[in-house]
Amino acid sequence: MTNIAVLGFGTVGGGVVELIDANQDAIRKRLPEGLYVKYILDIRKFPDSPYGGRVVDDINRILEDPEVSVICETMGGIEPAFSFTKSALEHGISVCTSNKELVAARGTQLMEIARAHGASYLFEASVGGGIPILRPLRDSLAQEEITGITGILNGTTNYILTKMDQEDASFDDVLKDAQAKGYAERNPEADIEGKDACRKIAILSSIVSGKSVRYEDIPCEGISEITKADHAFAKLAGCRIRLLGTYRKSGEAVFARIAPYLVPEDHPLYSVSGVFNGILIHGNMVDDVMFYGQGAGRYPTASAVVSDVMTLAAADGKCVSTEWSEEKLTLTNAEREKNTFFVRLPDSRLDAAKQLFGDTIVKTLGSLGGETGLILGPMTEEVFGTVIQALPEAAYLRML
């Protein structure tokens, strides 16, 4: 029997404990000895829970028990998660986590500590929830040079954008609905301003490049400024609006971004709706590979955490490493990136826009509610930014 401990008995931690009990038969097909949650660390008491007797409030109870071989950190945030994880690894206890904030900020440091003490630090659940993505990148696609990643990485924002599109609803109204249904937090900033997705694309970029991509260095835009008018024009263009994380590598140049994009109907991510996530990986030989599924939630995320536990248990004490060095990867200047743009502006400013953009206008979408939509051909962010300043009334989005 492999004894584990779970740090944090919230949504994901509770899901981990329940999943291990419910799916013990499936687990034993790979691990005949099975898994057992010996401890649950939480400062709260759970007298009505069937697992209440396993709850402890002292991390040392776990660290000093030689029977505990794996810890699942599902607390979230930087502290005390970092301190607890660091102590566990220094004790030679492997750790798996769903904590994207900690992985993005301190992942390389924790992996180095793990290697130094014969332990492992795994974080499959930190990016795609229930979607297997990091292990395929590390194993199944290890032979590929990954030159592109395009992903819907946040279920909350995808739900909001989908509902706005389908019901012609405002951002504020759909956000309240998402909060009422538990899809959005009371303070939704990390989701709607793109921070959650930014951490995820930073992790993915680091994994495929083998170097450290700091999420603070990635241009990041959220969806709080998206309006019903944007969705209406997107439909005219045969597109849907999605918040995307992108990674691009061309030669030595590497770029990453989080921003809302117009996604055309012939693109694989066009049909990814609701709380689902989709991640498109481009390899230089395999071409495009698509990963799709529940990107968050109690049981999907717990499933990814337990998959890491099983990997560590099957490794039988051997270190399971991820190639991700502390060397910082310098991203290409955002101003040099080329994009296709959609521009929405008052009808009265159409002539001015034609003079400013000239033959870069490839399509006029017509007029809706006193505004005209334009699609512009590829140009650098720098050139577009200079021209759009002359049209302060205009709104714009990038296009795939």
N, C-alpha and C positions, 0 to 999 in steps of 0.2 A: 504493500500500500504506500503510495506517495502522499505524504502529508504536506499540506499547503496552508498558508495564512492569507487572509484577505484584509487589506487595509482600507477601511471605509465601507460602511454598510448602507450606502445610498442606492441610487438607481442602478448603476452598473455593478457595484459590489454585491448588492442583493441578487442581481441577475446571475452573477457568477456562481454564488452558493446554490441557488435554485437549479441552475442548469446542470451542475455537477451531480446533484441528487437525481434529477429527472432523467438524465441521459447516461447514467452509470453503465447500463448495458452496452450502449454504443461505445463509450470510452474504453470499456474492458476488451473490446475487439482489437484495439491497438495496444492497450496497456492492461494486460491480464490482472495485474495487481490492483488496478483501479486508482481513483483519486479520493482523498478525504480532506475536507476543510476542518482543520484542527482548531484554528483560531480565527476570530473576526475582531479586528481592532476598531474600536469606536468609543468616543467619550460618552455616548448615549447608552441607555439601557433598553433592552427590548424584551420585557417580561412576557409579552404575549406571542413572541415569535418562537417557532419550533427550534430556531438556532440560537435563542437567547443565552443558553448555557455555555456557548462557545465564545461569547463576546468578552473581550478584555480591554482595559484602557491603558495598558503599559506595554510599549513596544519591546521592552527588554524581556518580557515573558516569551515573546516570539523568538527574538534573536538568540536567546540563551537555550532554546530547546533544540537539541541536536537532531530531533526527528523531522524538523521543518526543512524541506529542501527547496521550496519555491514560494515566493511571496507575490501576490497580485496587488499592485498599487492602483486603487481606483478612487483615490481621494480627490484628485484634481488640484490645480494650482501649483505654485512653486514650493511653498512651505506650509506644513512640515513635510510634504511629500519628498522633497529633495533630501532633507536630513535623514528621514527614515530609509529611503532607498539607498543612500550612500552607506549608512551603517549596515544595512543588510548585505550589500555587496562586499563590504570590508570583512564581514563575517563569513564570506564564501557562499552566501545564499543567493541564488539567482532570482531575478525580479522580472516580471512582465507587467505592462502598464497600458492603460487607455488614455493616459494623461498627455495630450498633445502639447499643452503649454509647457510642461516640464521637458518633454523630449526636444521640442524646438529650441528651448533656451539652454538646456544643460545636457542634452543627449550625448554629445561626444565625450564630455567629462565623465559621465556615468559609465559609458562603454569602456573607457580606459581604466576606470576603477575596477570594473568587472573583470577585465582581462588580467589585471595585476593580481587578482585574488582568486583566479580560477573559477569565476562565476560568469553568468550571462545576463544581458539586459536586452529584453525583447519588447517590441511596441507595435505589433501588428494592428491593434485596435485603435491606435492614435490617429489614423488617417481616414480609413474607409468604413469605420464601424464594423458591420458584419461582412464587408466586401474583402476577400483575400486580395491584397495588393502588394504589400511589402515582401512577403515570402516569394510570390511569383517573380518579382523584380530581382530578388536576391538569388533565386535558384533557377526557375524555369527560363528566365530571360537574361541570365548572367552572361551568355555568349553574345548578346546584342549590344550595339552602341545605341543607346536610347537618345534620340534626337528631338523628341517632342512629347509633351504631356499636355492634354487638355481635359479638364475635369470639372464636373459639378460636384463640389466637395462639402457642401453644407445643406442638409435637409431642410432646415428652417427657412432659409432664403428661397430654396427651390419651391417649397410649399407656398410661400407668400407670392412669388412671381407667377406660379401656376394659377392660383386662385384669382389674382388680379386679371390675368389673361382670360380665364374661363368665365368669370362672373362680372367683368367690367367694373371691378371694385377698386376703391382707393387703397393706397398703401396703409394708411392709418387703420382703416376698418379691418383689413385682412390681418394686420399685425395683432390687433386685439383678439381676433378669432384664433390665431395661432397660439397666443398666450393662454386663452381659455381652454384650448385642447391640449396644452402641455407641450406643444412643439417649439414654443419660444419661451425664453426665461423672462422673469419679471423685469430684469434689466437686459434687454436684447442686444446691447451694443456690440458685443463680440461677434454675434451672427450678422446683424444687418449692416454693420460697417465693414464687414469682410475680414475681421481679425482672425476668426476661427479658421476660415478657409486659407488665409495667408500663412498661418502656422503649418497647415497641412501641405501646401505646395512647397514650403520651405523644406519640410521633411522629405517629401518626394524628390525634390531637386537635389538634396544632399545625398540621398540614397543612390540616385542614378549617376551623379557626378563623382561620388566618393569623397567630396570635400564639403565643407560647412557653408551652407547658404543661410545667412542670417535673415530671419523674417522681417527684421527692421529695415533691411535694404531693399525689400520688394515693394514696388509701387502698389498701393492698395486702395481700392475704391469699393464702397458698399452699394446698397440698393435703396437707401432711404430717399433719394431724389427721383426715383422712377415714378412716373405718373401714368394715369389712364391713357393720356394722349400718346405716350411712348408705345404702349401696347397696341393701340389702335393703328399707329403707323407701322409697327412691326408686322401686324397681320397683312397690311397692304403690300408689304415687301415679301410676304411668304415666309416670315421668320417668327421666332419666339425669343423673348428676352431671358437670358440665364446668367447667373453670376458664375464666372469661370475662373479657375486657376490655370495658368498656362506656364509652360517651360519650353524654351526653344534653344537648341544648340546648333550652330552653324560654324564649322571650323573651331576656332578658339573662342568665338563669341557665344556667350550664354546670357539668356534673358528670362526673367520671370515676372508675372504680373497677376494681380487679382482685380477684376473689373466686371461690370455687367456688359454682355455682348448680345448682339442680334445673331441668333443661330439659324441658318437656313434649313428648310424642310428636308433637304437631302443629306444633312449631316447626322451622324449617329446619335448625337446628344439632343437632337430636336425633340425626340419622343420621351426623354427622361423627365418625368413630371412628379408633382407631389413631393413627398418626403424622400424620394429615392435619389440616389447619387449615381453618377456614371463617370468613369475615368477611361479616357482613350490614350493608349500608349503607342508611340511610333518608334519602331526599331529599324535600323538601317537595312536589315535583311528580312525580318518577319513582317515588316510593314505595320499595319494597324492591328492592335489587340484591344478589345473592349471589356471592361469590368463594370458590372451593373448590380445594384442591390440596395438593401437598406443601409444607409450611411450613418445611422445613429439609432438610439433606442436601447431600452433595457436589455433585451435578449440578443439582438444582433451584435451589439458591442460586447456583451458578455461572451458570446460564442467565439469572437476573435481572441479575447483574453484567454479563454480556456484552450484554444488551439495552440497558443504559445506555451501554456503550461504543459500540454501533452508533448510538444516538441522538446521542451527541456527535460521532461521525465524520460522520454525515449532516448535522449542523448546520454543518459546514465552518467552524469557528472562531467561530460566533456563540454568545453566552452563552445557555444553557438555564437559566432561573431557576425557582425555587419560591417562591411567596408565603408567607413565614413570617418575621415580623418578630421583633425582639428584645424587643418589648413583652410583658411577662408577662401571661398570662391568669389572673385570679383565679377559682379554682373555688368553687362554692357549698359552704357548710358541709355536711359529710357527714351531720351529725345531722338535717338538714332533708329528706334524701332519703326518699321513701316506697318501701317494699318489701313484698312478700308473703313470709312466712317459714314454714319447716318447722322444727318443734321435736320433738326426741326426748328422752324422759325416763322414769324408772322408773315402772312401773305404780302404785306406792304414792304417787306425787306427782300423779296425774292429777286428783284432786279439788282439790288446791291450785292446779293450773294452770287448771282451769275457773273457779275463783274469781278468779284474777288476770287471765286473758285475757277472760273473759266472752263476750260475743257477737262478739268478733273471731275466735273459733274457727269456721272454715267447714267443716272436715272432720276427723273422727277416723279415722286409718288402721288402727286396731286394734293388737293387741299382738304383739310378736315378741321372744322371748328375754327376757321380763320387762320390756320397755319398750313404751311407747305413742308413736305418732307423731301429731302434730297439724299441720294447715295453718291458718295464720292469715291473715286478710284484711289489706289494705294498711294500714300504719301507718308513721310516721316512725321512722328509726333511733333518735332520741332517746327516743321513747316505748317502743319495744321494748327498748332497752338498759336503761331504768329498771325495767321489769317483770321481765325475765329475770334480773336480779340476785337476785331473791327465789327463783330456782330454780337454785342453783349446780350441781345434778346434771345439768341439761339441756344438750344440745348442739343447735346449730341451723345451718341453711343458708338462704340466700336462694333465692327462686324467681323464674323469669321469668314 
